[in-house]
Each structure stands twice: as C-alpha cells, then as structure tokens.
Amino acid sequence: MKKILVIFQKEILDNMRDYRSWVTGVFWALFGPLLLGGMIMLLGNSIRENVDEALVLPVSGAENAPNLIAFLEQQDVVIKPAPADPESAVIAGDINVALIIPSDYGENFSAGETAKVQLVFDSTRQSAMVDINRAQNLLEGYSKYIGLLRLSLRGVSPEVMQVVQIEEVDTATPQSQALIFLSMLPYFIIFAIFNGASPVITDATAGERERGSLEPLLINPLPRGWVAIGKMISAVPFATFNLIITLAGFATIFRILPMEELLGVQVGFSIGALTSVFLICLPIVFLACAIQTLIASFAKTTKEAGTYLPFIGLIPSLPGLALAFLPVKPELWTMLIPTFGQQILINQFLRSEPILAVNIIVSAVLTILLSIIVTYVAIKLYEGERIITGR
Amino acid sequence: MIQVQGLSKSFGKVKAVQDVSFSAPDGQITGLLGPNGAGKSTTLRMLYTLLKPESGSAQIDGFDVRQSPLEVQSRIGVLADARGLYSRLTSRENIRYFGRLHGLSGEALENKINSLIVLLDMQSIADRKTEGFSTGEKLKVAIARTLVHDPQNVLLDEPTNGLDVMSTRAMRQFILRLREEGKCVLFTSHIMQEVAALCDQIVIISQGTVTANGSPDDLRKQTGKENLEDAFVAVIGSEEGLV
C-alpha cells in the first residue's frame, strides 16, 4: 500500500511543475465567481437606473391627444418626438418603447368610443422590461381614470367597474429574487471541481500512455490497481484546491460587490456556510477524480482525453443549471442522484432553509459509493491488457 | 534464469507468438533475433508480465509469470523500446521513482542511485530535467532506472535502436559487463552483427515460431553456412526484414 503513496507523490511533484496546466484549472475556478459577479452587477445596475430615472417616452402623434400627454407629463414622463419609424427603432434597440397615437384618436375619444393607441416594444428584451411595464401601467391608469370620470358623469358608481379587487400578497422576499442568480452557483462549483482534476488526470493516464512511460511503469512490482488508485487520488488535492478557490471567489464577490445596493438584498455567505458547502462538495471531488480517471484511461492520447473530459464535467453540472429555473423540492429521491443532491443542498444553504441531516448523509454516501464502483472499474481496466494494447 | 515453454499469444486472428520455447541461463547473453514483426517484442512483453500468455508458461528464477507476477517483476529489469521518461522530473527523480516502486528507500536507495550515476558517467545530467535530453542521455537514465533494484535478469528490447556509433559501443560494453556480473541477459534485435558480436546463444524467431536455437557456431553448423548472416537467411527462409 505504501507504493500508492509513491505514485501519489510522484504525480503531485510532476504536475506541480506543469504549472501552466493547473493555473488554467484555477482560472476555471475563478470563472464562475467572475461571471456571476458580472451578471449581478449588470442586472443590478439596470434595475436601479430604471427605477431612479424618469421614463422617457417617444411619442408619435402627440398633437392628437393633448389631454393624454398632459396626464403623462404630470406623472413625470419626459415626452419626446418618436423617430419616423418607431418599430424599426425598437428593433434596432435605439429606444425601449414608443407610443403611437393615430390621427382618429381625438375623434373617437370625443365620441366616447374606444380610442386606440399603439405601444411598440420588444417583450424579449430584458433590459427594456421596466420601461415597458411603466408605460403600460401609465396608459392603463389613464384609461381607467377617464373611464371612471365618464361613469361618474352618467351617475354610475365607479365601484361597478371593480368587480374583484386584487390584493397582492407576494411571499418572495427580495432575497429569494436574488437567489435566482445564486441557483447557478452549484453549477459553477461542480464545474470547477472537475476542471481542477482533469489536467492532472489527463497527464497521469492518457499522457502516460502517449509518452510511452506506461509500459515501464507497469513492469514495477506493484498491483496494477494500486497504480490506478495512486493516479486517481493524486488529482484529489488539485480538485479540492479548485473547490476552495471557487468558494473563496464567490465569498469575495459577495463581499466586494455592494449587493444591497445592486439587488436590494444582503447575501450571507459566512464562514460557516462556506465550510458546510465545502463539506457537502467533498464527495463530488472523489467522484470527479474517479470518473475522469476511468474515462481518460480509455483514451489513447491526451488530445483524445481532452475531447471527452469537458463533457464529463458538464453532465453532472447541468441539473444545477436547470435548478435556476425549475425549483425541485429536496426530497429523499433527489439525494440518491450523485451531484444532483448536493446541488439542491447547496441551494438550501444559500436560502438558509432548514436542512435534514439524513439528506446530507444519503447524498454523501451515494456519491462515495458511486466513486468506489467507478474506481473498481478503473482498477479492472488497468488489470486487463487493453490498457497496454489499446484494443 | 529464464525458462520458456510453449508460449503462445494472438491478437484477434493474428497469431503473434506460437509455441515458443527456449531458456536463457545466468551469466550468458541470449539474443532473440528475427525480422520486424516476428513476435520478439510480444514474447518479451509476456516475460515481463505486461501481456498474459494464452498457453504455455514462462518462469523467471523459477517464478511463473502468470501465477506470481510481483515476484517476477522484482527479479527483472526491463529496458523497453519506448524509454518513457518523465520530462518534468530530473534524471535522479526518474531513477528514484522506480527505485521506490521496487520498495527501496532512504540512504540505501540514494547510494544506489549515486553509484549508477557514476557508473554510467551521467553526473552532468543527474539533476537536470530530462526534457530535451539527447537519445544517448535518455538511454542512460533508462538504463539506470532498469538496474536500480539490482535485478538478476535483464531484458532489453532493441537496446541499440536509434543510437549513434559511440552510444552503440557503450551499450555493448554495458551488456558484456552485465554478463560478467553473472546476470541473465536477454535482448531482442534485428541487427545480425550485433547479435553475432554479443550473444552466447541465439534464438531465431520467424512468424511467431522459433526456427533455430543455439550458439553462433551451432547455427553455422546446422545450416552449413560459413557466414552467420547467410545462416540466418537460411533459417528464416527469406531475406525479408533483414536490415
């Protein structure tokens, strides 16, 4: 068993000297925090700016509805003439929204008929949503206001119009809105773990075969399974290092960025939460090393291994990406799926929800169990002849 | 001491080695001679436990390659065709790695490494990373690595492949020194002159089977040819693969 340590020490020394590879791995670890930080900053800024600033509304045919324009101006809307072709201006992204008042507006309005106006916008443009909603609300407000006035003039109580009154009780705290962003966090964490392990594993398995050093290595008097295990665990420190860097990166981002100003919420990522997330992710480190050792051992060259491994890292992190949009309850069955359970648990930590100890244990045990099975298959692969002949 | 009886191995439909038998005693140099693709390397690979024989058996110092591979591995030193050094490690670290995998450690290992470095005259490259080493320099590191555990049986696969004249000479001297030390030396080659100059015993393999076996004199007598090269051609039945 001491010889596993010999393999381990050699791979660590060898790969530490290959600093370009592991520095690239560390870059992947910082990729998540930087991307998420950037997104929060951009979106936070656009939300803030839109609320603070007055709505600028390009209007075409303003002279057709002086009363409406006066109403809008009273509501602090800055009216300016619309471009000649409002639709293409919206498509080009020059303006967020435009109001078109047709020439027959005044006629219909005076006749007490429904007067049409056109609001031009692109509902898929996220950054324009605030302007669009404000313009819509103001126009509906005006329509309602005039409607009520007309009813009053005819001696009808305005309440006739209001059959149902909606009182909105929104249980989403500002924090849980911000958590839509944070739901992507497990995805980046798992990605970082896999990318920390892959350069080391590629070099120690496919690289060994490519250099022609695998044959001399396997002639040494130690069970071949130990070679596989030594190589696998030599990637563990690198993957763990990447995990720590990623978590530290997220903690730093949340501390540096004025989250309260940007998103209107405080994000807690305390040392305690960090440690818990770290411990929850630790079984994934072993799984990442085991799976990648197995896959890379099948590859004949490092180039071939390099085409497989990014996919392997992507598959377990995909459910995490989906979690951002489709919330899943932390039921026991979800804990049976390695990496998926952990992603739900991390999300729970970020939402400060109560967490069942049994869920943590089940997800850890299942993940480690799968790692052991995969390691066993890798050992069997090393014991066979395929590893030598490549056939 | 290496004994081989009826060794066979095929890859798919290709019968690489069929019923190969010979023995290589201690204190002698045994050469496996044959054209390219004759099955020399496959035979050697079965002897050093990398491939499993389909039938037949082979013993190194009495230990069977299939039943007790670890015993066999600790009694052989192998210089494979691919040197396979770790380019980010120094010569010394490369040698030390294999020494430790053979269970050596501490001062005993360091002393052994130092004496090999002196023996092979590689002091100037001992603590340099092996990246960019010349073929001869790489060979020295590979030899030191092969001998770090002082094996009784030394297996060399095409040891002079790609070497210049000086290195080839040094390699030959080295093989002769191993014999003086009483080791069992088995090497493969497709170069007639080399085998003729070094070997006490020649095993000629052609198309996976042993076609002749004996000392250079025996072979000359058997075939009735004066020249060993002619004897070789007579034995394998063609000039195919001769360099």
Interface residues (C-beta under 8 A of the other chain):
Chain A: K3 V6 I7 K10 L13 D14 R17 D18 E208 R211 G212 S213 L214 E215 P216 L217 L218 I219 N220 P221 L222 P223 E385 I388 T389 R391
Chain B: F11 R45 Y48 T49 L50 L51 K52 L70 E71 Q73 S74 I76 V78 A80 A82 R83 G84 L85 Y86 S87 R88 L89 E93 Y97 F98 R100 L101 H102 G103 A142 R145
